[in-house]
Structure formats: structure tokens, C-alpha cells
């Protein structure tokens, strides 16, 4: 199924990939049901044929929207400006992304600065008369203030509903300013999962920023990541390859040369799926089709594939052997220290698959995991990228595998049923609840922390650290009350509200 | 004047979710897009408290609600919230999606109000206002739809007052400020409904709002609407102190205004004031030598990039009690025009001998540019937000973060209001100064 770059509007994940946000069962079952090219289904499978059964409950808690992902991608391009075409509340999210941006820059030894984001501040009259005049003015102001190399525009729920002609304004201003002015359609209501926001940004970049007549750079590798520490440069240098980090912390020039690279890799298929497949489709830049680089099996296969695609096979084996040997002594120690510990992974989808493999390499028991969404397939549709199957096939099943889009109320019973010693998280929101249950959490702010061979050691050390401050959590647990009713806390099934016999359902019927 | 906003320091109307969270055991129910609550929580708030942050129920508007309406989804989320979330008060707040497509939220919510459930709804679509304004709307909504129905009585209780003094979370020091304001008002003989935060009794306190003898508004403008509303509704008179009282002079002035307005026992009140002032000025005296003898430069002039209540409060205190001179003051709370005159006047006569220039702007990108282009001859002090960090470094100024986003400091019960707050300001400013000492 070809990605459509003709239209400025990105197709949502649920439309492209059959993404779901609610599911509960064994990882092996989810993997089977995902109908990846495991059985009869070939890579040609399905014009949107993947239909996973989703448990839709009546009660939901706040989540995250696509626009936020645009903020943390397009808003983090160093010599560009992002305009949020929205009421000011959408701009409230800038605070966390600015902090991430600044610390990311510091981590890569780049000059620290505030991000360049401007909000058009739409008011009631703009809902009536439209907001394009304000948008146009804001684009001019952005130009005056920063003279950026590109201007991105994030749409909002409000502009999506009132139907502002953002594309028209953008294209008019692009002609006038002679820089790319890129509309990113990321209305919060348009997709049930926020990862569509990654795709929206990447869609705009491929359409309007990437160089259309690339001069190939045979030693350049695109690394689609966030703001993590620079671990790829030394790793890829082993193969004589250079790194082009995108999208966060990149310059517009870095984005322009995306089409010139020898290959594209990522640390997480949730993030990289769209752009990597798009670059291959539009510019023939090969996406590395392998398991993600986590644990021995994944990292070995990933590195070998990268070496194969970039014609550097002979160098790969030496590196792999060297790294295996290097981490072996400490890994043995860590395995002893972590023996009998139970871990729980609660992160984004593909990333969780990676973390589970690392925990199992460390000998940590993983009986449960929560992912915020599940893509039955990634954009490449290549079975070598089936990250969930990679876990199940190489490391065994996960008995309680749950898809739940940051529904904190479900998290209590999810943790209860596996009773872990610690949890791994990346996104805010779930750790406070775990904390109030006395369970420590390791917030993996640096997404590269657990990647590759060294990542196995890193994660092991982090777990030892967090286990050491268990006292804080136990103290908290004994002095706080959860904001949930006892009836709810007593439920064993986190999805009970979605089941027919649930009293709430009857209540709902009465009013229907 | 520019209309866009670079570097936001307030949120949209839905930002009033934080006002709800600040009421003990109250929970907002958002009928909005999926990211709204999370975004607001990033700007306004550190930590999610009892039922804020990711606990907040939300309909997470999707395409089908936009096309077919979101009323039935709202109904099931409300019912779920009753069943799952352990709260005393549920406040339905709408976002842009619901308000543009025109969901009949009143009708959905009234079903539960008829069953005497503690639930309230308020339209807070982001484009309608900012959260300074919608804070008033939400408080009025709770009064009209909840307090009025469940009020304990209607007769006035002597010496009972309601205080409307800060916008919780928008004022990052709200909890500490409210604690101090309650403490000093109790000191002069009042019983205080502080309504938000740790020193409040939660909704039991709200139920006695109609019984207050009078109301006290401590704010340049946000909150006045509530007092006006209560005056019309319950005939409760109010007194208005138009900025945050910080330090000895202004706190005493505030208390005396309340004493006069409420015809309180003057001797009793003055005895309290005397004791507080003695304590306050003992500390000031104690640090005088430091102020006079510190060799490596103290800030001599200050900028404020704050909301109106804070800007006036800080300017008066810094000038009149600490001797730091005001340069230009920037007010960033989108003050309605009708209140701007009174604020200008406050700065006109900021002290007996001095006036300060003030301008109103919501676009801090432009404000920072203006400050950057000033001449910076002596060591300056910026009272602003986390956005000012680089600016402060660039112009060699000290930065005290007072406004949201606070980002670089963690605030628990710290407050800047009152006598104790005044001392805290000194500790915080000169702590920063001393930290630059090699």
C-alpha cells in the first residue's frame, strides 16, 4: 500500500495501519491477530484489511493528542519556527517541550536556546470569521523575528472544525517568503492515537523540505530519533558511517539531505515507521528492515542488516564480537543482582517491545506490559520489522499484555495482577499512581538509554538504582489515598467497564 | 499591538480545570480533545495532586463526536467518573470541539443534577477566554449549580468571609499565598473560607459561601466578577484590595482595609498587626548590614513580566521596602481594558516620589526583545518566568521566577503574600544573588 504524498493531509494510523488503543491478553495472541505476514498474509496483504478486535469502554481519561507530537518534532527543529494555529491553550504544551528541547541541545553539546514556537491565539471572533488573517500575520511575524529556514504550521481542533484554509495561506506565504511553509494537519480529534502526529510532521517534511534531486551520500545514515544522547555516532563509526539525526534537534539542512542517505534507521518503529517508509518509497533510501536494536538478538540482526545494506559486512562481525565480549562480565553480575526481580514495562508501543527484550536479557521476569497503542503492522509492511513477534519468538510470551492509551484507572489492576518490583516508563502520568502503590518507576528520559549492547548494561544499572529508593514509594503509599473508589480498586478486570454485565452499562441504557 | 503569543504565560478557558483540581476532592471532567488536559497541566501545575493530571476523565473527542455530536459519549464518561473516581464534586468543562459543534452539555449534565449528584458544567471552549476569566466562570458555575442547591443555610454568620485571592496554579504560589492570607485574616478575628488548597475544608466550606458576612477580593481584576455575582445573588458586600500584599507596609494596609470594611474590633486587629510587624521588621533589621555591605553588587533595578496583581504587589514591595528601583513593568495577563486605568494609576503613584512605566502585552517574545534592547548599566533583576532564563543571562540580570511557567523551581507551600511572604521574597532574591558570589 503506497503512502500518499500528493495530499497535504496525512492519513491517520488507524486508516493506514489498523492501529488500536485498547486490548488485553497474551502478547502471542496479539501478535497472531495482528495478521502480519506470519501466515498466509503476504506483504501485499490488506488494503486496510487488518482488523483487530478492540475493547471500547464507556469511560476514558485524558490522553495526548497528535498536535503535541508535532510540537515535539517540528517545534524542535533548530532553525525553523513552528506556528500553532490555535487558541492559546494548545500553546500551554510548549513548556514541557521547551524543557526537553533545551536539555536535548545541552546533551548533544549544541547551543542551548528556547524553542521557536508562536501561537496565533485564536479567540471567539476567529471562530466566527476564521483565523487565516491571524495566521498570515503570524507567519510574517515569525519571519521578522527569526528569519527561519522553514516555517511549520500545526493545525488544531478549532481550526480543523471551522475549516480555515491553512494550506492556501501556507502556499501563498511560501511563494512570498521563498522558504518552505509547511502545513501539518494534526487536529487532536482526527486520530485516536497521538502517534499520527509523528506521521503528520514527517509527511510535511518529506513533501516540502526534503531535497527532490538528491546527490547520494553513501556513508550517511538517517537516524530517526528524538533528543536522546549521541550513541549512534560511535556505533555507526565502526562501519565508517555518518549519522544524520532527525527530526528533533536537526536543522532544516539536515532534513533536506534525508533523501541523500544510504539508509534509514530508528530506535523505535512507532516513531520511524512513516518517514523511513516514505523516504524509501519516494527517494529509494533503504529502510533497515530488521528487529529493533535491543538485546543481543535484535542488535546483532539490526547491525548486520545495516552493514549489508551499506556494503560494510566485514566490519560488522568484528564489532559484534567485540561488544559481546566487552559487556559479558558486568552482564553476568547484573543478572545475579537482578535475579528474581519482576519488571513491568509501560511505554510507547514498539519501544516497549524493545525494553521487554532487554529486561529478559537481564534475567528480569516480565509478566506484564502496557503499551499506549498497537500498530498491527508498520508502514513498510515488512515482516522483518515485526517487533512484537520478535519478542514472542525469541524471548517468550508476555502473559498480560495490555493496550491502553494512558488510561490511569486501568493501571491499578494491571499492576495488581502482576505485582512487579518496579516499572519502566517514558511518558508522564502513570508513575504517580505506581508510586502511590509503593512501586518505584524508572523514567527513561533518554530514549537511547537501553539501546544496543551498552543499553543492556545501562538498563540493568538503572534498575538497581531505582530499587534502592523503594522506601520513598512505600512511605508515600502509606500516607496517600488513591483518587479511585473502592469498588473500582476491587475490580480484577481492568476492562470490566467495557463488558456487558457491568452495572454502568445498564445505567447508560436507562438514559438511552 | 500584536495578537499572537510567543512564550505563553497563561492558558485558554479550559485552563480553569486547575481551579477545580485546587478544590479538595474535586475532579474536572473534560469534554474536549485528548491532549487538552495534559497540555494545561504542563503550564499550570507541578505534580498532579489528588485527581489532576492523568486522572482527569475526558471524552477524548474523536472524529465521530465532531460529526455526530458528543453528548452520548459525555454521558457515559460522566457515569464512569461517578463509578470510578472518588470525588466530592465533579465539574464538566468543555473544550473547543464541544463548543464549536454545539453539544448540549447543559442537558446532559442536568440529568445527573436532577438526581442530586454533585455535578456542575461550565462552557470553557479554549477560544472563549483565558483561564483568568474562566476561573471566574467556573467558580460562578459551582456556586450557581452546586453551592446554591446544597448550601447549609442562608443566614449570615458574623465574621465569616469568603476570600477570592489567587487563580490556583496560574498563581504558582497559590497554596502558600492562600495559607498566609487565611492566617493573617484569622489573626484579625475573621473566620475564613479560603476555598482552595491545603487550608480549605473542601466542598463543606463551599456550602457556607452564601453565609459569609462579606467577601474579600485580593486581585487586580480576576475574581471581581465572582464577588459581584455573590453581591447580586446573596447580597454579600465585598472589599477589593487590588494587588498581592507583600511585606510589612502593604500587608498592614490590606488588613486595615479589611478591618475598616468589616467594622472589626480595631484593638484586637491592631494587636495582631503589631506583633506581626515586630517579627517582620526584626528580620529586615537583621539583614540590613548584608544589604549595605555586600561588596559584589546587588540588583538595583527591576523588570516585572507578571500578571497585574503580582506586578503591582512586587513593585510596591521592592521599591518601598527593599529600595530596588522599577524600570519598565510588563503585564501579561491580557488585562481587560476597563481595569487598565486603575493599574496605570497604581504605578503612577508607586511610591511618594516615584512612578513606574507599565505596558500591557500578551506577547512576551516582543517584550523580551524590548528588554534586550534597553541599556543595562547596573545589575538588574527580572521577576518573570522560566522563559526569561536566557534573557537574564544575556543582560547579566538576576532572575526570580514568579510567573508560570516556573520550570526551574519546585514550589510546594512557598508563598509571597503577607508578612511571611515578604520575608520569603527577600530570601529568594538574595539567595540568587549570593549564589553568584564566587
Contacts between the chains, C-beta under 8 A, distances in Angstrom:
chain1	res1	chain2	res2	distance
A	57	B	80	7.7
A	58	B	76	3.5
A	58	B	77	7.1
A	58	B	79	7.0
A	58	B	80	5.5
A	59	B	57	6.9
A	59	B	76	6.6
A	59	B	77	5.8
A	59	B	79	7.6
A	59	B	80	2.5
A	59	B	81	7.0
A	59	B	83	7.5
A	59	B	84	6.1
A	60	B	57	6.9
A	60	B	58	6.2
A	60	B	59	6.7
A	60	B	60	5.2
A	60	B	77	6.1
A	60	B	80	7.7
A	61	B	54	6.3
A	61	B	55	6.6
A	61	B	56	6.3
A	61	B	57	5.4
A	61	B	58	6.0
A	62	B	30	6.0
A	62	B	34	6.5
A	62	B	35	7.8
A	62	B	36	7.2
A	62	B	37	3.8
A	62	B	38	5.9
A	62	B	54	6.6
A	62	B	56	4.9
A	62	B	57	7.4
A	62	B	58	3.6
A	62	B	60	6.9
A	63	B	34	4.1
A	63	B	35	7.0
A	63	B	38	7.3
A	63	B	58	7.2
A	63	B	60	5.5
A	64	B	34	6.3
A	64	B	35	5.2
A	64	B	38	5.6
A	65	B	33	5.5
A	65	B	34	4.8
A	65	B	35	2.8
A	65	B	36	7.6
A	65	B	38	8.0
A	66	B	35	7.8
A	67	B	35	6.2
A	68	B	35	5.0
A	68	B	38	7.2
A	68	B	39	6.8
A	86	B	126	7.6
A	87	B	12	4.5
A	87	B	13	8.0
A	87	B	96	6.4
A	87	B	126	3.6
A	87	B	127	4.4
A	88	B	5	5.6
A	88	B	8	5.6
A	88	B	10	7.0
A	88	B	11	6.4
A	88	B	12	5.1
A	88	B	126	7.3
A	88	B	130	6.5
A	89	B	11	4.9
A	89	B	12	2.8
A	89	B	13	7.4
A	89	B	14	5.4
A	89	B	15	6.3
A	89	B	36	6.4
A	89	B	39	6.4
A	89	B	40	6.3
A	89	B	95	8.0
A	89	B	126	4.1
A	90	B	12	7.6
A	90	B	35	8.0
A	90	B	39	6.4
A	90	B	126	7.3
A	91	B	5	6.2
A	91	B	8	4.3
A	92	B	8	6.1
A	92	B	11	4.5
A	92	B	12	7.5
A	92	B	15	7.0
A	92	B	39	4.5
A	92	B	40	5.1
A	92	B	42	5.9
A	92	B	43	3.8
A	92	B	44	7.1
A	93	B	35	7.1
A	93	B	38	7.3
A	93	B	39	3.7
A	93	B	42	5.4
A	93	B	43	7.6
A	94	B	7	7.6
A	94	B	8	6.2
A	94	B	42	7.9
A	94	B	43	7.7
A	95	B	8	8.0
A	95	B	42	4.6
A	95	B	43	4.8
A	95	B	386	7.5
A	95	B	404	7.9
A	95	B	405	4.2
A	95	B	407	6.4
A	96	B	42	4.4
A	98	B	386	8.0
A	98	B	387	7.9
A	98	B	405	7.9
A	98	B	407	7.8
A	99	B	407	5.8
A	112	B	390	7.6
A	113	B	390	6.7
A	114	B	7	7.3
A	114	B	387	6.6
A	114	B	390	6.3
A	117	B	6	7.4
A	118	B	4	5.4
A	118	B	5	7.3
A	118	B	6	5.0
A	118	B	365	7.1
A	119	B	4	6.4
A	119	B	5	4.7
A	119	B	6	7.5
A	119	B	8	6.4
A	120	B	3	7.8
A	120	B	4	5.6
A	121	B	3	5.9
A	121	B	4	5.6
A	121	B	5	4.6
A	121	B	362	7.2
A	122	B	127	5.3
A	123	B	127	5.5
A	124	B	127	5.3
A	124	B	128	5.8
A	126	B	127	6.7
A	127	B	100	6.2
A	127	B	127	5.3
A	134	B	3	6.2
A	134	B	4	7.1
A	137	B	3	7.3
A	137	B	4	7.1
A	138	B	4	4.6
A	141	B	2	6.7
A	141	B	4	6.0
A	145	B	6	7.6
A	145	B	365	6.3
A	145	B	369	7.8
A	156	B	96	7.3
A	157	B	33	4.6
A	157	B	61	7.0
A	157	B	95	7.2
A	157	B	96	5.0
A	157	B	97	5.0
A	158	B	96	4.2
A	158	B	97	8.0
A	158	B	100	6.5
A	158	B	126	6.7
A	158	B	127	5.9
A	161	B	66	6.2
A	161	B	96	7.4
A	161	B	97	6.7
A	161	B	100	4.7
A	161	B	101	6.6
A	162	B	100	6.6
A	187	B	33	7.9
A	188	B	33	3.4
A	188	B	34	5.5
A	188	B	35	5.2
A	188	B	36	7.4
A	188	B	61	7.1
A	188	B	97	7.8
A	189	B	33	5.4
A	189	B	34	7.7
A	189	B	61	4.5
A	189	B	62	5.4
A	189	B	63	5.8
A	189	B	65	7.1
A	189	B	66	5.4
A	189	B	97	5.8
A	190	B	63	6.2
A	192	B	34	8.0
A	192	B	60	7.6
A	192	B	62	5.5
A	194	B	34	7.1
A	194	B	35	7.0
A	406	B	54	6.1
A	408	B	54	4.6
A	408	B	55	5.7
A	409	B	55	7.8
A	409	B	84	5.3
A	409	B	85	7.8
A	428	B	53	7.6
A	428	B	54	7.4
A	429	B	38	7.6
A	429	B	48	7.9
A	429	B	53	6.2
A	429	B	54	3.4
A	430	B	54	6.9
A	432	B	47	7.6
A	432	B	48	5.8
A	432	B	53	7.0
A	432	B	54	7.6
A	433	B	54	7.9
A	481	B	50	8.0
A	481	B	86	7.9
A	482	B	86	7.7
A	483	B	27	7.1
A	483	B	50	5.4
A	483	B	51	3.9
A	483	B	55	5.2
A	483	B	85	5.9
A	483	B	86	5.7
A	483	B	87	7.0
A	484	B	84	6.0
A	484	B	85	6.5
A	484	B	86	5.8
A	485	B	83	6.8
A	485	B	84	6.2
A	485	B	85	7.0
A	485	B	86	4.5
A	486	B	86	7.8
A	487	B	83	6.9
A	488	B	83	6.8
A	488	B	84	4.6
A	497	B	80	6.1
A	497	B	83	7.7
A	497	B	84	7.6
A	503	B	83	7.6
A	504	B	76	7.6
A	504	B	79	5.5
A	504	B	80	6.1
A	504	B	83	5.4
A	507	B	79	5.4
A	508	B	75	6.9
A	508	B	76	5.4
A	508	B	79	6.1
A	511	B	75	6.2
A	511	B	111	6.3
A	512	B	72	7.8
